[in-house]
């Protein structure tokens, strides 16, 4: 399925949705094994996010025949991370608010956030953590995937 026009935006949205599917699948598997309440296992979502961001950047670079500007690649990574985080956060609202209302009790019992933790605050934490992680992952990935002859801007003083 070759796209005639791939932009950083539509590429980021596509891979953001793919990444969120991976994060949701991991969460469901963890939930089936009773591990969803263990916050320390959520670091694997960061790995899934890193893979999704890198795949989006690689696809965009491949579409551009290896000639990708730094900012479009960086933007692709950020959009991928934000879309994945918001989608996963919305799924968490559905899961914690409708499907399994007792998950918040288990998370509150760990007292990492205190007993004031609500589904809304958890959603905001998921989105913020995913977006900020995505910015950092995109910065790191773009150092690897940038064009070999990339030159920083000169003459701005």
Contact map, one row per residue, 1 for C-alpha under 8 A:
1110000000000000000000000000000000000000000000000000000000000000000000000000000000000000000000000000000000000000000000000000000000000000000000000000000000000
1111000000000000000000000000000000000000000000000000000000000000000000000000000000000000000000000000000000000000000000000000000000000000000000000000000000000
1111110000000000000000000000000000000000000000000000000000000000000000000000000000000000000000000000000000000000000000000000000000000000000000000000000000000
0111110000000000000000000000000000000000000000000000000000000000000000000000000000000000000000000000000000000000000000000000000000000000000000000000000000000
0011111000000000000000000000000000000000000000000000000000000000000000000000000000000000000000000000000000000000000000000000000000000000000000000000000000000
0011111101100000000000000000000000000000000000000000000000010010000000000000000000000000000000000000000000000000000000000000000000000000000000000000000000000
0000111111100000000000000000000000000000000000000000000000010000000000000000000000000000000000000000000000000000000000000000000000000000000000000000000000000
0000011111110000000000000000000000000000000000000000000000010000000000011011001000000000000000000000000000000000000000000000000000000000000000000000000000000
0000001111111000000000000000000000000000000000000000000000000000000000000011001000000000000000000000000000000000000000000000000000000000000000000000000000000
0000011111111100000000000000000000000000000000000000000000000000000000000000000000000000000000000000000000000000000000000000000000000000000000000000000000000
0000011111111110000000000000000000000000000000000000000100010000000000000001000100000000000000000000000000000000000000000000000000000000000000000000000000000
0000000111111111000000000000000000000000000000000000000100000000000000000011111110100000000000000000000000000000000000000000000000000000000000000000000000000
0000000011111111100000000000000000000000000000000000000000000000000000000000001100100000000000000000000000000000000000000000000000000000000000000000000000000
0000000001111111110000000000000000000000000000000000000000000000000000000000000100000000000000000000000000000000000000000000000000000000000000000000000000000
0000000000111111111000000000000000000000000000000001101100000000000000000000000100000000000000000000000000000000000000000000000000000000000000000000000000000
0000000000011111111100000000000000000000000000000001100000000000000000000000001111110000000000000000000000000000000000000000000000000000000000000000000000000
0000000000001111111110000000000000000000000000000000000000000000000000000000000100110010000000000000000000000000000000000000000000000000000000000000000000000
0000000000000111111111000000000000000000000000000001000000000000000000000000000000010000000000000000000000000000000000000000000000000000000000000000000000000
0000000000000011111111100000000000000000000000011001000000000000000000000000000100010000000000000000000000000000000000000000000000000000000000000000000000000
0000000000000001111111110000000000000000000000000000000000000000000000000000000000111011000000000000000000000000000000000000000000000000000000000000000000000
0000000000000000111111111000000000000000000000000000000000000000000000000000000000000001000000000000000000000000000000000000000000000000000000000000000000000
0000000000000000011111111100000000000000000000010000000000000000000000000000000000000000000000000000000000000000000000000000000000000000000000000000000000000
0000000000000000001111111110000000000000000010011000000000000000000000000000000000000001000000000000000000000000000000000000000000000000000000000000000000000
0000000000000000000111111111000000000000000000000000000000000000000000000000000000000001001000000000000000000000000000000000000000000000000000000000000000000
0000000000000000000011111111100000000000000000000000000000000000000000000000000000000000000000000000000000000000000000000000000000000000000000000000000000000
0000000000000000000001111111110000000000000010000000000000000000000000000000000000000000000000000000000000000000000000000000000000000000000000000000000000000
0000000000000000000000111111111000010000000000000000000000000000000000000000000000000000000000000000000000000000000000000000000000000000000000000000000000000
0000000000000000000000011111111100010000000000000000000000000000000000000000000000000000000000000000000000000000000000000000000000000000000000000000000000000
0000000000000000000000001111111110000000000000000000000000000000000000000000000000000000000000000000000000000000000000000000000000000000000000000000000000000
0000000000000000000000000111111111110000000000000000000000000000000000000000000000000000000000000000000000000000000000000000000000000000000000000000000000000
0000000000000000000000000011111111111000000000000000000000000000000000000000000000000000000000000000000000000000000000000000000000000000000000000000000000000
0000000000000000000000000001111111100000000000000000000000000000000000000000000000000000000000000000000000000000000000000000000000000000000000000000000000000
0000000000000000000000000000111111110000000000000000000000000000000000000000000000000000000000000000000000000000000000000000000000000000000000000000000000000
0000000000000000000000000000011111111000000000000000000000000000000000000000000000000000000000000000000000000000000000000000000000000000000000000000000000000
0000000000000000000000000000011111111100100000000000000000000000000000000000000000000000000000000000000000000000000000000000000000000000000000000000000000000
0000000000000000000000000011011011111110100000000000000000000000000000000000000000000000000000000000001000000000000000000000000000000000000000000000000000000
0000000000000000000000000000001001111110000000000000000000000000000000000000000000000000000000000000001101100000000000000000000000000000000000000000000000000
0000000000000000000000000000000000111111110000000000000000000000000000000000000000000000000000000000000000100000000000000000000000000000000000000000000000000
0000000000000000000000000000000000011111110000000000000000000000000000000000000000000000000000000000000000100000000000000000000000000000000000000000000000000
0000000000000000000000000000000000000111111000000000000000000000000000000000000000000000000000000000000000000000000000000000000000000000000000000000000000000
0000000000000000000000000000000000110111111100000000000000000000000000000000000000000000000000000000000000000000000000000000000000000000000000000000000000000
0000000000000000000000000000000000000111111111000000000000000000000000000000000000000000000000000000000000000000000000000000000000000000000000000000000000000
0000000000000000000000000000000000000001111111100000000000000000000000000000000000000000000000000000000000000000000000000000000000000000000000000000000000000
0000000000000000000000000000000000000000111111110000000000000000000000000000000000000000000000000000000000000000000000000000000000000000000000000000000000000
0000000000000000000000100100000000000000011111111000000000000000000000000000000000000000000000000000000000000000000000000000000000000000000000000000000000000
0000000000000000000000000000000000000000011111111100000000000000000000000000000000000000000000000000000000000000000000000000000001001000000000000000000000000
0000000000000000000000000000000000000000001111111110000000000000000000000000000000000000000000000000000000000000000000000000000000000000000000000000000000000
0000000000000000001001100000000000000000000111111111000000000000000000000000000000000000000000000000000000000000000000000000000000000000000000000000000000000
0000000000000000001000100000000000000000000011111111100000000000000000000000000010010000000000000000000000000000000000000000000001000100000000000000000000000
0000000000000000000000000000000000000000000001111111110000000000000000000000000000000000000000000000000000000000000000000000000000000100100000000000000000000
0000000000000000000000000000000000000000000000111111111000000000000000000000000000000000000000000000000000000000000000000000000000000000000000000000000000000
0000000000000011011000000000000000000000000000011111111100000000000000000000000110000000000000000000000000000000000000000000000000000000000000000000000000000
0000000000000011000000000000000000000000000000001111111110000000000000000001110110000000000000000000000000000000000000000000000000000100110000000000000000000
0000000000000000000000000000000000000000000000000111111111000000000000000000100000000000000000000000000000000000000000000000000000000000010010000000000000000
0000000000000010000000000000000000000000000000000011111111100000000000000000000000000000000000000000000000000000000000000000000000000000000000000000000000000
0000000000110010000000000000000000000000000000000001111111110000000000000001100100000000000000000000000000000000000000000000000000000000000000000000000000000
0000000000000000000000000000000000000000000000000000111111111000000000001101100000000000000000000000000000000000000000000000000000000000000001001000000000000
0000000000000000000000000000000000000000000000000000011111111100000000000000000000000000000000000000000000000000000000000000000000000000000000001000000000000
0000000000000000000000000000000000000000000000000000001111111110000000000000000000000000000000000000000000000000000000000000000000000000000000000000000000000
0000011100100000000000000000000000000000000000000000000111111111000100001001000000000000000000000000000000000000000000000000000000000000000000000000000000000
0000000000000000000000000000000000000000000000000000000011111111111100001000000000000000000000000000000000000000000000000000000000000000000000001000000000000
0000000000000000000000000000000000000000000000000000000001111111110000000000000000000000000000000000000000000000000000000000000000000000000000000000000000000
0000010000000000000000000000000000000000000000000000000000111111110000000000000000000000000000000000000000000000000000000000000000000000000000000000000000000
0000000000000000000000000000000000000000000000000000000000011111111100000000000000000000000000000000000000000000000000000000000000000000000000000000000000000
0000000000000000000000000000000000000000000000000000000000001111111100000000000000000000000000000000000000000000000000000000000000000000000000000000000000000
0000000000000000000000000000000000000000000000000000000000001111111100000000000000000000000000000000000000000000000000000000000000000000000000000010000000000
0000000000000000000000000000000000000000000000000000000000001001111110000000000000000000000000000000000000000000000000000000000000000000000000000010000000000
0000000000000000000000000000000000000000000000000000000000011001111111011000000000000000000000000000000000000000000000000000000000000000000000000110000000000
0000000000000000000000000000000000000000000000000000000000000000001111111000000000000000000000000000000000000000000000000000000000000000000000000110000000000
0000000000000000000000000000000000000000000000000000000000000000000111111100000000000000000000000000000000000000000000000000000000000000000001000110010000000
0000000000000000000000000000000000000000000000000000000000000000000011111110000000000000000000000000000000000000000000000000000000000000000000000000000000000
0000000100000000000000000000000000000000000000000000000000000000000111111111000000000000000000000000000000000000000000000000000000000000000000000000000000000
0000000100000000000000000000000000000000000000000000000010011000000111111111100000000000000000000000000000000000000000000000000000000000000001000100000000000
0000000000000000000000000000000000000000000000000000000010000000000001111111110000000000000000000000000000000000000000000000000000000000011001000000000000000
0000000110010000000000000000000000000000000000000000000000000000000000111111111000000000000000000000000000000000000000000000000000000000000000000000000000000
0000000110110000000000000000000000000000000000000000100110010000000000011111111100000000000000000000000000000000000000000000000000000000000000000000000000000
0000000000010000000000000000000000000000000000000000110110000000000000001111111110000000000000000000000000000000000000000000000000000110110000000000000000000
0000000000010000000000000000000000000000000000000000100000000000000000000111111111000000000000000000000000000000000000000000000000100110010000000000000000000
0000000110011001000000000000000000000000000000000000000000000000000000000011111111100000000000000000000000000000000000000000000000000000000000000000000000000
0000000000111111101000000000000000000000000000000001100100000000000000000001111111110000000000000000000000000000000000000000000000000100000000000000000000000
0000000000010001000000000000000000000000000000001001100000000000000000000000111111111000000000000000000000000000000000000000000001101110000000000000000000000
0000000000000001000000000000000000000000000000000000000000000000000000000000011111111100000000000000000000000000000000000000001001100100000000000000000000000
0000000000011001100100000000000000000000000000000000000000000000000000000000001111111110000000000000000000000000000000000000000000000000000000000000000000000
0000000000000001111100000000000000000000000000001000000000000000000000000000000111111111000000000000000000000000000000000000000001000000000000000000000000000
0000000000000000000100000000000000000000000000000000000000000000000000000000000011111111100000000000000000000000000000000000011101100000000000000000000000000
0000000000000000000000000000000000000000000000000000000000000000000000000000000001111111110000000000000000000000000000000000011000000000000000000000000000000
0000000000000000100100000000000000000000000000000000000000000000000000000000000000111111111000000000000000000000000000000000000000000000000000000000000000000
0000000000000000000110110000000000000000000000000000000000000000000000000000000000011111111100000000000000000000000000000000010000000000000000000000000000000
0000000000000000000000000000000000000000000000000000000000000000000000000000000000001111111110000000000000000000000000000011011000000000000000000000000000000
0000000000000000000000000000000000000000000000000000000000000000000000000000000000000111111111000000000000000000000000000010000000000000000000000000000000000
0000000000000000000000010000000000000000000000000000000000000000000000000000000000000011111111100000000000000000000000000000000000000000000000000000000000000
0000000000000000000000000000000000000000000000000000000000000000000000000000000000000001111111111000000000000000000000000010000000000000000000000000000000000
0000000000000000000000000000000000000000000000000000000000000000000000000000000000000000111111111100000000000000000000110010000000000000000000000000000000000
0000000000000000000000000000000000000000000000000000000000000000000000000000000000000000011111111110000000000000000000000000000000000000000000000000000000000
0000000000000000000000000000000000000000000000000000000000000000000000000000000000000000001111111111100000000000000000000000000000000000000000000000000000000
0000000000000000000000000000000000000000000000000000000000000000000000000000000000000000000111111111111100000000000000100000000000000000000000000000000000000
0000000000000000000000000000000000000000000000000000000000000000000000000000000000000000000111111111100000000000000000100000000000000000000000000000000000000
0000000000000000000000000000000000000000000000000000000000000000000000000000000000000000000011111111100000000000000000000000000000000000000000000000000000000
0000000000000000000000000000000000000000000000000000000000000000000000000000000000000000000001111111100000000000000000000000000000000000000000000000000000000
0000000000000000000000000000000000000000000000000000000000000000000000000000000000000000000000111111111000000000000000000000000000000000000000000000000000000
0000000000000000000000000000000000000000000000000000000000000000000000000000000000000000000000111111111110000000000000000000000000000000000000000000000000000
0000000000000000000000000000000000000000000000000000000000000000000000000000000000000000000000010001111111000000000000000000000000000000000000000000000000000
0000000000000000000000000000000000011000000000000000000000000000000000000000000000000000000000010001111111100000000000000000000000000000000000000000000000000
0000000000000000000000000000000000001000000000000000000000000000000000000000000000000000000000010000111111110000000011100000000000000000000000000000000000000
0000000000000000000000000000000000000000000000000000000000000000000000000000000000000000000000000000111111111000000000000000000000000000000000000000000000000
0000000000000000000000000000000000001000000000000000000000000000000000000000000000000000000000000000011111111100000000000000000000000000000000000000000000000
0000000000000000000000000000000000001110000000000000000000000000000000000000000000000000000000000000001111111111000000000000000000000000000000000000000000000
0000000000000000000000000000000000000000000000000000000000000000000000000000000000000000000000000000000111111111111010000000000000000000000000000000000000000
0000000000000000000000000000000000000000000000000000000000000000000000000000000000000000000000000000000011111110001000000000000000000000000000000000000000000
0000000000000000000000000000000000000000000000000000000000000000000000000000000000000000000000000000000001111111000000000000000000000000000000000000000000000
0000000000000000000000000000000000000000000000000000000000000000000000000000000000000000000000000000000000111111111000000000000000000000000000000000000000000
0000000000000000000000000000000000000000000000000000000000000000000000000000000000000000000000000000000000110111110000000000000000000000000000000000000000000
0000000000000000000000000000000000000000000000000000000000000000000000000000000000000000000000000000000000010011111110000000000000000000000000000000000000000
0000000000000000000000000000000000000000000000000000000000000000000000000000000000000000000000000000000000010011111110000000000000000000000000000000000000000
0000000000000000000000000000000000000000000000000000000000000000000000000000000000000000000000000000000000011010111110000000000000000000000000000000000000000
0000000000000000000000000000000000000000000000000000000000000000000000000000000000000000000000000000000000000000111111000000000000000000000000000000000000000
0000000000000000000000000000000000000000000000000000000000000000000000000000000000000000000000000000000100010000111111101100000000000000000000000000000000000
0000000000000000000000000000000000000000000000000000000000000000000000000000000000000000000000000000000100000000000111111100000000000000000000000000000000000
0000000000000000000000000000000000000000000000000000000000000000000000000000000000000000000010011000000100000000000011111110000000000000000000000000000000000
0000000000000000000000000000000000000000000000000000000000000000000000000000000000000000000010000000000000000000000001111111000000000000000000000000000000000
0000000000000000000000000000000000000000000000000000000000000000000000000000000000000000000000000000000000000000000011111111100000000000000000000000000000000
0000000000000000000000000000000000000000000000000000000000000000000000000000000000000000000000000000000000000000000011111111110000000000000000000000000000000
0000000000000000000000000000000000000000000000000000000000000000000000000000000000000000110110000000000000000000000000111111111000000000000000000000000000000
0000000000000000000000000000000000000000000000000000000000000000000000000000000000000000100000000000000000000000000000011111111100000000000000000000000000000
0000000000000000000000000000000000000000000000000000000000000000000000000000000000000000000000000000000000000000000000001111111110000000000000000000000000000
0000000000000000000000000000000000000000000000000000000000000000000000000000000000001101100000000000000000000000000000000111111111000000000000000000000000000
0000000000000000000000000000000000000000000000000000000000000000000000000000000001001100100000000000000000000000000000000011111111100000000000000000000000000
0000000000000000000000000000000000000000000000000000000000000000000000000000000000001000000000000000000000000000000000000001111111110000000000000000000000000
0000000000000000000000000000000000000000000000000000000000000000000000000000000000000000000000000000000000000000000000000000111111111000000000000000000000000
0000000000000000000000000000000000000000000001001000000000000000000000000000000011011000000000000000000000000000000000000000011111111100000000000000000000000
0000000000000000000000000000000000000000000000000000000000000000000000000000010011001000000000000000000000000000000000000000001111111110000000000000000000000
0000000000000000000000000000000000000000000000000000000000000000000000000000000000000000000000000000000000000000000000000000000111111111000000000000000000000
0000000000000000000000000000000000000000000001000000000000000000000000000000000010000000000000000000000000000000000000000000000011111111100000000000000000000
0000000000000000000000000000000000000000000000001100100000000000000000000000110111000000000000000000000000000000000000000000000001111111110000000000000000000
0000000000000000000000000000000000000000000000000000000000000000000000000000110010000000000000000000000000000000000000000000000000111111111000000000000000000
0000000000000000000000000000000000000000000000000000000000000000000000000000000000000000000000000000000000000000000000000000000000011111111100000000000000000
0000000000000000000000000000000000000000000000000100100000000000000000000000100000000000000000000000000000000000000000000000000000001111111110000000000000000
0000000000000000000000000000000000000000000000000000110000000000000000000100110000000000000000000000000000000000000000000000000000000111111111000000000000000
0000000000000000000000000000000000000000000000000000000000000000000000000100000000000000000000000000000000000000000000000000000000000011111111100000000000000
0000000000000000000000000000000000000000000000000000000000000000000000000000000000000000000000000000000000000000000000000000000000000001111111110000000000000
0000000000000000000000000000000000000000000000000000010000000000000000000000000000000000000000000000000000000000000000000000000000000000111111111000000000000
0000000000000000000000000000000000000000000000000000000010000000000001001100000000000000000000000000000000000000000000000000000000000000011111111100000000000
0000000000000000000000000000000000000000000000000000000000000000000000000000000000000000000000000000000000000000000000000000000000000000001111111100000000000
0000000000000000000000000000000000000000000000000000000000000000000000000000000000000000000000000000000000000000000000000000000000000000000111111100000000000
0000000000000000000000000000000000000000000000000000000011001000000000000000000000000000000000000000000000000000000000000000000000000000000011111110000000000
0000000000000000000000000000000000000000000000000000000000000000000111001000000000000000000000000000000000000000000000000000000000000000000001111111010000000
0000000000000000000000000000000000000000000000000000000000000000011111000000000000000000000000000000000000000000000000000000000000000000000000001111110000000
0000000000000000000000000000000000000000000000000000000000000000000000000000000000000000000000000000000000000000000000000000000000000000000000000111110000000
0000000000000000000000000000000000000000000000000000000000000000000000000000000000000000000000000000000000000000000000000000000000000000000000000011111000000
0000000000000000000000000000000000000000000000000000000000000000000001000000000000000000000000000000000000000000000000000000000000000000000000000111111100000
0000000000000000000000000000000000000000000000000000000000000000000000000000000000000000000000000000000000000000000000000000000000000000000000000000111110000
0000000000000000000000000000000000000000000000000000000000000000000000000000000000000000000000000000000000000000000000000000000000000000000000000000011111000
0000000000000000000000000000000000000000000000000000000000000000000000000000000000000000000000000000000000000000000000000000000000000000000000000000001111110
0000000000000000000000000000000000000000000000000000000000000000000000000000000000000000000000000000000000000000000000000000000000000000000000000000000111110
0000000000000000000000000000000000000000000000000000000000000000000000000000000000000000000000000000000000000000000000000000000000000000000000000000000011111
0000000000000000000000000000000000000000000000000000000000000000000000000000000000000000000000000000000000000000000000000000000000000000000000000000000011111
0000000000000000000000000000000000000000000000000000000000000000000000000000000000000000000000000000000000000000000000000000000000000000000000000000000000111
